[in-house]
Amino acid sequence: MKLSPESEAVVRATAGVVAAHAEEITKVFYPAMFAAHPELLRVFNRANQAIGEQPKALAASVVAFAVQLIDPDAPDFAPVMRRIAHKHVSLGIQARSYLIVGHHLLDAVGTVLGDAVTPEVRAAWDEVYWLFATALIAEEAKLYALGGTDPEDPWRTHRVVERFEESDDVFSLLLAPVTGTVPSHRTGQYVAIAVDLPDGSRQPRQYTISSGPRGDSLRVTIKRVQGAGGAPDGQVSTWLHENAKPGTLLDVSQPAGDVVLDDSERPLVLVSAGIGITPIAAILEDLSRRQPARTVRLFHADRAHDTHALYSSLRRQVLAMPDAKAQNWYETDAAQAPTLHPALPGFMDLAEVELPEDASVFMCGPLPFMRASRATLISRGIPSERIHYEVFGPDLWAQQPESVPA
């Protein structure tokens, strides 16, 4: 994947300016695109739009992609590309949408940068965009084919078989397809659930498959998002909390996600906070069945014991594995943890915990939590390439370019 010499020279000269205005460009781009194509509001997460996460993620992605086209020493963009493709497939993104996005994105560049966008500059950045888009289209087509999904009809109807209340705000749904079989998935992946809301809009949200492969059903564990500081409640999680009961039919995507359990014998360190326990729960359930002798260390942080979702099943699985140990931290009421498995008070601190040699790490939780945990683990000798993480929502971590030419 390579830019033409003419475009490479232009992008090298203008990358710094575009990067400096990237968020401003996407803030112009999204409203214009949605005004012209309101049907795309049924695909994009309106909450991420409202708080600005989706524009930041797109801006960071395009700039990082452009940088690796002109700088041979830039970080490899392929892992980020794969992650974006998995997110898009779970949302049912179709190839023709890239035509719409490209048109409005380049118009937004012209609007923000004005006369600086000469025909040559627009052509060069159009080339960047289409290299970016065609790579994603190809990767997404492969994922759709592997999942047996028609991109024109990406949603599969599932029935809620059972519902489990995990805590006041967290619940699990056991889902089974109305027709056909449960799509195969790898442990750690997620699905999107799309619901028709009372205001007539349709919105998708991605939820981790919190069980290992079962064959007849899959489990998702969902936290009802309650607004704080003036923010509204989560639309989809609230609808599901109030309406998803045994017998309810839901539109579910094919499983997707690139952070998955490997089949090696390498020791595992599982690090999570809050609802980030869901992919960890799937990993531990799978390990307890298929690799019960594998060395596992589970570290989890939560507000309190009564908000710790999936605690009982996790505890059973840890106890059933001969070389598995768990340690929890609770911000409040740590003394309320079961006596047989006491929790530490306050925030997670990995500086002194036992870490197996040659371990791989899987993390899931809020970004600040994962950044702090990752820094501690690296300081303790775990190489960064063995630290894997899942982000709920747009991935603003992986898409930050290391450097942008001035």
C-alpha positions, -999 to 999 in steps of 0.1 A, spaced: 0 0 0 18 31 -12 10 67 -22 19 80 -56 51 101 -55 31 133 -61 6 126 -33 34 115 -10 51 149 -13 19 168 -7 9 147 23 43 150 38 41 188 35 5 190 49 2 162 74 11 185 103 -16 210 94 -43 183 89 -33 166 122 -36 200 140 -71 205 127 -82 169 126 -108 171 154 -122 203 140 -125 187 106 -145 157 119 -168 180 139 -177 196 106 -178 163 87 -203 144 109 -231 169 111 -229 175 73 -229 138 66 -258 131 89 -278 160 75 -274 146 40 -278 109 50 -298 106 82 -301 68 76 -265 65 89 -277 76 123 -290 41 126 -255 27 123 -234 52 143 -235 53 181 -252 86 189 -238 87 224 -202 85 211 -211 113 187 -225 135 215 -195 132 237 -170 135 208 -154 101 210 -162 90 175 -149 121 158 -117 118 178 -113 82 169 -118 89 131 -94 118 132 -67 99 150 -71 69 127 -68 88 94 -39 108 106 -21 77 119 -27 59 86 -13 89 66 18 91 88 26 54 83 23 59 45 50 86 45 72 75 74 88 40 72 96 42 109 60 49 120 42 22 140 26 -6 121 -10 4 114 -22 -31 105 -33 -40 141 -54 -8 143 -69 -15 108 -79 -50 119 -95 -36 151 -115 -10 131 -127 -37 107 -140 -59 135 -159 -30 150 -174 -21 116 -184 -57 109 -202 -59 142 -222 -28 132 -231 -40 97 -211 -13 79 -214 -18 41 -188 -9 15 -210 17 -2 -209 38 30 -173 46 23 -183 66 -7 -205 88 15 -179 91 42 -151 100 17 -172 127 0 -182 145 32 -148 141 49 -129 157 20 -155 185 19 -149 191 56 -112 193 51 -118 221 25 -143 239 48 -118 239 78 -86 246 59 -101 269 33 -78 282 5 -49 260 18 -68 230 2 -57 234 -34 -68 208 -60 -35 191 -55 -39 189 -17 -75 176 -20 -64 149 -45 -35 138 -23 -58 134 8 -84 118 -14 -58 92 -23 -50 87 14 -86 82 23 -92 56 -5 -61 36 4 -75 36 40 -111 28 28 -101 0 4 -80 -17 30 -109 -17 54 -134 -28 28 -112 -58 19 -107 -68 55 -144 -64 63 -154 -85 33 -131 -112 45 -147 -111 80 -182 -112 67 -174 -142 45 -157 -160 74 -188 -154 95 -212 -165 68 -229 -131 68 -245 -113 39 -234 -76 44 -267 -66 29 -285 -84 58 -260 -84 87 -285 -88 116 -296 -122 129 -327 -125 151 -320 -140 185 -344 -149 213 -337 -141 250 -337 -176 266 -329 -166 301 -320 -134 320 -299 -132 351 -296 -102 375 -259 -99 383 -262 -67 404 -285 -36 406 -272 -23 373 -257 -54 356 -277 -82 340 -269 -111 317 -289 -123 287 -287 -158 273 -294 -156 236 -302 -183 210 -308 -177 173 -344 -181 161 -332 -200 130 -299 -217 123 -271 -224 147 -251 -202 170 -223 -186 150 -189 -198 160 -169 -173 179 -135 -170 197 -134 -163 234 -131 -126 240 -152 -115 211 -183 -93 212 -216 -88 193 -237 -58 186 -273 -56 196 -295 -32 176 -328 -20 191 -357 2 180 -361 30 206 -393 47 216 -384 79 197 -384 59 164 -346 58 161 -326 26 159 -293 22 177 -266 -5 180 -244 -12 209 -215 -37 213 -215 -61 242 -189 -87 250 -199 -124 248 -193 -131 285 -194 -169 281 -170 -193 263 -182 -211 232 -212 -232 241 -228 -243 209 -264 -237 216 -264 -201 230 -243 -172 239 -243 -149 270 -239 -112 270 -235 -92 302 -247 -56 301 -244 -27 325 -272 -2 325 -256 31 320 -270 57 344 -262 93 335 -240 114 359 -231 150 359 -259 160 336 -252 132 311 -283 112 300 -289 76 308 -277 51 282 -304 46 256 -298 10 246 -287 -4 279 -317 12 296 -341 -2 269 -326 -36 273 -327 -34 311 -364 -26 310 -375 -47 281 -352 -77 274 -369 -107 291 -372 -144 282 -390 -145 248 -379 -110 236 -365 -110 201 -333 -90 194 -312 -82 163 -277 -95 169 -246 -91 148 -221 -118 139 -193 -121 166 -163 -99 161 -132 -87 179 -95 -92 176 -86 -96 213 -91 -133 217 -78 -161 239 -49 -181 224 -44 -218 227 -9 -217 240 3 -229 274 17 -195 283 6 -182 318 -21 -156 317 -26 -124 338 -62 -111 335 -67 -75 346 -101 -58 347 -122 -31 363 -160 -28 366 -179 -41 336 -146 -48 320 -149 -82 338 -170 -95 309 -143 -106 284 -123 -119 314 -153 -140 325 -155 -156 290 -117 -163 291 -119 -179 325 -150 -200 317 -132 -213 285 -100 -220 303 -117 -239 331 -132 -263 305 -104 -267 280 -71 -258 298 -78 -262 335 -41 -267 343 -31 -233 327 -15 -208 351 -39 -179 356 -38 -148 378 -70 -127 380 -69 -91 392 -101 -71 394 -111 -37 407 -147 -27 415 -167 -2 435 -178 -27 461 -185 -64 464 -222 -60 455 -214 -44 422 -189 -71 412 -207 -88 383 -203 -125 377 -184 -129 410 -199 -163 419 -192 -181 386 -157 -166 385 -149 -177 420 -161 -213 412 -139 -214 381 -108 -201 400 -113 -227 427 -117 -255 401 -83 -247 385 -52 -260 403 -30 -230 394 -55 -201 393 -55 -173 419 -76 -142 421 -73 -109 440 -100 -82 441 -98 -45 451 -130 -27 462 -132 11 466 -157 8 494 -168 -19 518 -139 -42 511 -147 -59 545 -180 -71 529 -161 -95 506 -164 -132 515 -140 -143 543 -126 -171 522 -115 -146 495 -108 -112 511 -106 -81 490 -81 -53 494 -94 -18 500 -90 11 476 -77 11 440 -58 -17 422 -21 -18 427 -1 -43 407 33 -31 419 37 -60 444 14 -88 432 28 -121 421 33 -123 383 41 -156 366 71 -156 344 66 -153 307 30 -143 311 6 -128 286 -18 -101 298 -54 -94 289 -69 -62 302 -104 -46 300 -117 -15 318 -117 23 316 -88 38 296 -71 56 325 -72 23 345 -57 3 316 -30 29 310 -19 29 346 -20 -9 348 0 -13 316 26 11 328 30 -8 360 32 -42 342 58 -29 318 79 -15 347 78 -50 361 93 -65 330 63 -77 309 69 -66 273 43 -43 258 36 -67 229 23 -93 254 -2 -69 269 -35 -71 250 -66 -50 258 -102 -44 248 -118 -10 247 -156 -5 250 -164 21 224 -141 39 199 -104 30 205 -87 63 212 -57 46 227 -43 26 198 -50 53 172 -28 80 186 0 87 161 35 85 176 46 115 156 34 137 128 58 155 105 58 192 111 
